[in-house]
Amino acid sequence: MHYLLFYEKVADYAEREPALQAAHLAHVMSAVERGELQLGGPLVDPMDGANVLLFRCDSAAFAEAFAAADPYVKNGIVNQWHVRAWQTVVGSGAACPLTVTHRAPA
């Protein structure tokens, strides 16, 4: 199953991030190396401190534990976060691929 972790950062995140960026990136790369974190990054237009991270794992607990241990969360740069299950059905990495029978037009 896929899970989306949504982050909302505080207004002054840009000033506060540099001191914690190396620890945050080490945390991120550890989850990537374990195969749990698939994609992640900031939302743009507007660039307002919102981020989305895509996990592929057995339960939401992996994404929740990731957030709880993230230096950005622990130090108040991310002030709100939540996890949503995402039932992916199409695409090469879909967790629950559709079985579709294609028929030629009569």
Secondary structure as GFF3:
##gff-version 3
##sequence-region A 1 106
A	DSSP	beta_strand	2	9	.	.	.	ID=ss1
A	DSSP	alpha_helix	13	16	.	.	.	ID=ss2
A	DSSP	three_ten_helix	17	19	.	.	.	ID=ss3
A	DSSP	alpha_helix	21	33	.	.	.	ID=ss4
A	DSSP	beta_strand	37	42	.	.	.	ID=ss5
A	DSSP	beta_strand	50	56	.	.	.	ID=ss6
A	DSSP	alpha_helix	60	69	.	.	.	ID=ss7
A	DSSP	alpha_helix	71	74	.	.	.	ID=ss8
A	DSSP	beta_strand	78	86	.	.	.	ID=ss9
###
